[in-house]
């Protein structure tokens, strides 16, 4: 198998995983954590290397943060990712009820 074939397969798998995540409305505590610390969206965005618009979109549920950005946000607040982002919709998906 050539590098291009392996790369294409990996890109396809990544796209499938990302589209799977977009199905879920992942709730966050970002707004709450920002307000507790008296931070603006702009200040948080600067601290984690993104834009204010991205922070706004994550807070209102229009955008799901990448794993890297989710880590940066959680790390900024000194918390685990699970303490900032609510994955219960994803956790419940794989269980029989």
MIROPA-627584 format. One record per residue (C-alpha): residue in one letter; chain; x, y, z; residue number from 0. Coordinates in steps of 0.05 Angstrom, whole numbers. Layout:
// MIROPA-627584
  r  c       X       Y       Z    k
  a  A       X       Y       Z  NUM
...
***
This chain:
// MIROPA-627584
  r  c       X       Y       Z    k
  x  A       0       0       0    0
  x  A      28      68     -19    1
  x  A      33     129      25    2
  x  A     -21     163     -15    3
  x  A     -69     106      -5    4
  x  A     -55     104      70    5
  x  A     -63     179      74    6
  x  A    -130     177      37    7
  x  A    -156     122      83    8
  x  A    -135     160     146    9
  x  A    -166     225     120   10
  x  A    -231     188     105   11
  x  A    -233     158     175   12
  x  A    -218     226     206   13
  x  A    -274     258     166   14
  x  A    -322     204     188   15
  x  A    -304     215     262   16
  x  A    -311     290     255   17
  x  A    -379     285     221   18
  x  A    -401     238     277   19
  x  A    -384     290     329   20
  x  A    -423     344     291   21
  x  A    -487     304     302   22
  x  A    -484     317     377   23
  x  A    -499     382     412   24
  x  A    -441     382     462   25
  x  A    -458     429     518   26
  x  A    -402     467     552   27
  x  A    -389     506     616   28
  x  A    -345     556     581   29
  x  A    -391     615     591   30
  x  A    -400     598     664   31
  x  A    -326     590     675   32
  x  A    -310     655     638   33
  x  A    -361     694     679   34
  x  A    -334     665     745   35
  x  A    -265     691     726   36
  x  A    -291     756     696   37
  x  A    -261     740     628   38
  x  A    -287     765     561   39
  x  A    -293     719     502   40
  x  A    -237     759     470   41
  x  A    -191     747     529   42
  x  A    -205     673     531   43
  x  A    -196     668     455   44
  x  A    -129     703     459   45
  x  A    -106     658     516   46
  x  A    -122     593     478   47
  x  A    -101     617     409   48
  x  A    -168     623     373   49
  x  A    -218     678     355   50
  x  A    -274     709     395   51
  x  A    -322     684     342   52
  x  A    -300     613     354   53
  x  A    -311     619     429   54
  x  A    -380     649     416   55
  x  A    -398     593     369   56
  x  A    -376     540     419   57
  x  A    -415     573     475   58
  x  A    -480     575     436   59
  x  A    -471     505     407   60
  x  A    -460     524     335   61
  x  A    -390     494     333   62
  x  A    -358     435     367   63
  x  A    -287     449     390   64
  x  A    -231     405     362   65
  x  A    -198     360     412   66
  x  A    -137     405     412   67
  x  A    -179     467     426   68
  x  A    -220     432     479   69
  x  A    -156     412     513   70
  x  A    -129     483     511   71
  x  A    -193     511     540   72
  x  A    -197     459     595   73
  x  A    -123     468     611   74
  x  A    -131     543     614   75
  x  A    -185     535     668   76
  x  A    -144     481     704   77
  x  A    -197     428     691   78
  x  A    -204     362     655   79
  x  A    -239     364     587   80
  x  A    -298     326     617   81
  x  A    -307     381     669   82
  x  A    -315     434     614   83
  x  A    -351     395     559   84
  x  A    -412     351     571   85
  x  A    -405     287     531   86
  x  A    -466     253     561   87
  x  A    -503     252     494   88
  x  A    -445     215     463   89
  x  A    -437     168     523   90
  x  A    -511     150     522   91
  x  A    -510     136     447   92
  x  A    -471      71     454   93
  x  A    -512      42     511   94
  x  A    -577       2     510   95
  x  A    -632      35     548   96
***
